[in-house]
Amino acid sequence: MAEAEAMYRRALEGREKARGPEHTSTLGTVHNLGKLYANQGKMAEAEAMYRRALEGSEKAWGPEHTSTLGTVNNLGNLYRGQGRMAEAEAMYRRALEGYEKAWGPEHPSTLGTVRNLGDLYADQGEMAEAEAMFRRARALEGQDGRSGSHVSTGEGVGRV
């Protein structure tokens, strides 16, 4: 992963020079570097990258743009992994509300965020809330022509 980090860093430097630090392609690289850091367990670095990507995305696209919401959701994942449950829930709720407005309740990104909330609630022992989220995701899957057998939803329902 050190090689990937070096490549992202080079790409980021190049994009910042060519297009500027606030350009949407630069912000995409910042976001991806945040994901890499999260996967490496470098949580402080990941949060810094996600925060930078979020601030820039909100300026460039607005707070409800789906690209902005992807960063919001990933911040929720980071916070959940750190045990910062209230912050994670706030991020997931924001992403869910935005995805529902932009894409509707059955879109894969919406359903992924519903499942994230279910996992968060299950982690906290809030089983009724977790079950409600998992059942919601299960009920909506397949309404867009996909099969209703998403692995994480099936696991989630089995958790509660």
Disulfide bonds with the S-S distance in Angstrom:
none
